[in-house]
Each structure stands twice: as C-alpha cells, then as structure tokens.
Amino acid sequence: MKILHVVTTPISLNFVRGHLDDLRRRGCEIHVAAAPEPELFRFAEEIGATAHGVPLRRKITPLLDLWCIGVLAWTLRRVRPAIVHAHTPKAGLIAMIASWIARTPVRLYHIHGLPAQTARGVTRVLLNASERVACRLANRVYCVSPSLRRLVEATGICNAAKLHVLGNGSIGGVDATATFNPSRFSRQYRESLRTQLKIPFEVAVVGFVGRVVRDKGIIELLEAFDALRARHNRLRLLIVGPDERNSGLPPEILNRLRCDEEIIRVDYTRDPAPYFACMNVLAFPSHREGFGLAAIEAAAMETPVVATRIVGCVDSVEDGVTGQLIAPGDAAELCSALDRYLSEPELRRVHGKAGRARALAQFSPKVLWAALWAEYCDLTGDRRRMTSVRSGSAAA
C-alpha cells in the first residue's frame, strides 16, 4: 500500500512519526510532502520515506497556493498513492484539492484544531471556508479529540457522518512506557539538568511546553507568574518551545521573555520528557487546542496540569483528577490553581499518579496506530489486510 502524508511545515511530521514507522513496518511505501526545508529530507531519511518538497506556507497566499496545488497534483499523478492523508488547515485544503484533481482513491483530512476559533473578520471567514472545502473533498475526516469533533459538527464545517476520532483522541497517543516515563530520570540526572538550566534543585518550577504565541496564553502566564513570585521565593518559569515571527505578542512581553532571569527558555525539542521531569506543575493556558498533547505528555510524567476549559483540553486533562481546568484568559484563576499545586506536594503527587495511570490506560500509541491501519484497510477495501488487523497481526 502506497501512502502519502502532507503537512505544511516539516516539523509537524514529528506528530505522526509513530504512525509512519508503524505503516512502514507493515510493508507500506511511505511518502511525505511539506515545505522543502532541510528538516523534511532529514525526517524522510530517518524513517525510510520518500520526500516531496511543496512550497507550502501557513499564511494565505493565493498565487503560491494555486502553484502548490499544481505541484502536488503533478506529484500525485506521478507517485499514484492509494491514500493521501493531510494534516493542518493549509495542507488539508491544498492536498484535498490536488488529490481530487489527481483522482487519488482515498482522501483523508486530519483536523488538529480550528485556527478560526481565535481569528477575526475576513481571516475567520476564509479559514472556515477552507475547512469546509477540505472536508467536502475528503472521503473521511479525523478529529484529534471528541470535543473537537463536536465543535466541527456544531459549526457545520463537516457532515457528521464523515467525522471520526481514533481511539480516545490525540494525534498518535503518548509513549508512557518508554519516552514519557519518570523512571527514566534519576535524581542525579534531574539535578544535572537543573544545573545546566541554572535552576537550583530546591527551587519550585512552573513549566510551559508549546509554541510561544499569544494563542497559547503566554500573556496570562506571565501575569500569573508575577503574582506567584510574590508568594513563593526563588520560583522559576521554564518555557520549552520555539518563538514564532508572527506570535501576536506585544514587544514588552517579548522583551520580558528574553531578559527576565527567572524565566528559563529552551527551544523546540523532540524529547520534552527531561524538562517535564524538572517541573512541579505544567501551566497550559491555551486559548485554542485540538487535543493538548503537552498536557497528556506531562500527565505521563506524573506532572499535574493546569489547563483552560476549552475544546481539546477537556479531553487531555481530567478536571480534579489529573489536573485543574480554569477559564481561558483568566490570569487570576491560573495563578490560584498553580499556587495550590506549588503549596500542596501531596496533591501534586496524587494528581501526578492519576495522570500517568490515565495516560497508560487510554492513550497507548499502539492502539492509535492499529486504529488508523484498520481505517486504511477499510477505506481501500483490502479485506486480506483487514483480517490481519482483526487477528492482531502486524504483517503486511
């Protein structure tokens, strides 16, 4: 079976790496398409896939987007995959149009979140319109969480019959047995990493993992952190994630992120687990999510999470069990919830243990991989392969 996954920026392929590795082990021929950056070709080499550079951009660029449709349609005519599986809004729109033109048998669109939720005016209209077109041309549409599926259905973006959620949600689950396992990190290792980060071992740490943009609640996070510093001596804020050119953050916030000595910055990393091991609590005050992967990764690391009560986060955090949900945009409530975890070590321990148990029980990557493989077999009508899935075989 020949399969092509399409994303806008190559870094997004890391979210589906587990799926692609699993498909290759099953004997599939894997192709990936994204903006022609070095990361695309490194990724393809690492997983044994064929890379196709398409000059995709996140922004709305009409002429370039039309060119991308042509480039991808030509690529599909040449490669002739059985399945095109696209992720994120821009890649979803371009790939669904191109694969419809190329008459690809199975066209799948995976919704990881709805940017239109926090957009305004013409941008919001265009984003919703692009989602509708992508969903209309897709044979099946996947949502990364049950709450996202309900939102997509309620807004009329997609016919309910087309909408599916793999397992309990998320993109590819969380590897709580190996990667996100707190037993990986001894006290000595944690002390060493904290030393590298210039964080004394006895100092409490509030963490954040994600893109450093306004939609992730960075402004409220800094406001809450300022209030917490007045209550807790020698507190640190550890932010793990990349800056973005169009972050939406005002200059004074960007300056604070660069200059505040009690804010520790770490750029994007494919393995955030060691940094979760350094945190007492994860702050996840996002305004918009599809699932909230960082929240379930933190949970697997026995780190309690304070997140916003929004689509996606209501699936990745169990309120009062693995963390606490607060109103989006409310810095005071964020501060209060974080303060409670910093002040009550036993609550951190109980919610951390519950979070890890939930991650192990409900978000196993193998379950997600098998569910997607079963979908592929069903949609391509390959009954022989479907039988192997049902019998528990991973053979091609």
Secondary structure as GFF3:
##gff-version 3
##sequence-region A 1 396
A	DSSP	beta_strand	2	6	.	.	.	ID=ss1
A	DSSP	three_ten_helix	10	16	.	.	.	ID=ss2
A	DSSP	alpha_helix	17	25	.	.	.	ID=ss3
A	DSSP	beta_strand	29	34	.	.	.	ID=ss4
A	DSSP	alpha_helix	38	47	.	.	.	ID=ss5
A	DSSP	beta_strand	50	53	.	.	.	ID=ss6
A	DSSP	alpha_helix	62	79	.	.	.	ID=ss7
A	DSSP	beta_strand	83	87	.	.	.	ID=ss8
A	DSSP	alpha_helix	89	101	.	.	.	ID=ss9
A	DSSP	beta_strand	106	111	.	.	.	ID=ss10
A	DSSP	three_ten_helix	115	118	.	.	.	ID=ss11
A	DSSP	alpha_helix	121	137	.	.	.	ID=ss12
A	DSSP	beta_strand	140	143	.	.	.	ID=ss13
A	DSSP	alpha_helix	146	154	.	.	.	ID=ss14
A	DSSP	three_ten_helix	160	162	.	.	.	ID=ss15
A	DSSP	beta_strand	163	165	.	.	.	ID=ss16
A	DSSP	three_ten_helix	182	184	.	.	.	ID=ss17
A	DSSP	alpha_helix	187	196	.	.	.	ID=ss18
A	DSSP	beta_strand	205	209	.	.	.	ID=ss19
A	DSSP	three_ten_helix	214	216	.	.	.	ID=ss20
A	DSSP	alpha_helix	218	229	.	.	.	ID=ss21
A	DSSP	beta_strand	236	240	.	.	.	ID=ss22
A	DSSP	alpha_helix	251	259	.	.	.	ID=ss23
A	DSSP	beta_strand	263	266	.	.	.	ID=ss24
A	DSSP	alpha_helix	273	276	.	.	.	ID=ss25
A	DSSP	beta_strand	281	284	.	.	.	ID=ss26
A	DSSP	alpha_helix	293	300	.	.	.	ID=ss27
A	DSSP	beta_strand	305	308	.	.	.	ID=ss28
A	DSSP	alpha_helix	313	316	.	.	.	ID=ss29
A	DSSP	beta_strand	323	326	.	.	.	ID=ss30
A	DSSP	alpha_helix	331	343	.	.	.	ID=ss31
A	DSSP	alpha_helix	345	362	.	.	.	ID=ss32
A	DSSP	alpha_helix	365	380	.	.	.	ID=ss33
A	DSSP	alpha_helix	383	390	.	.	.	ID=ss34
###
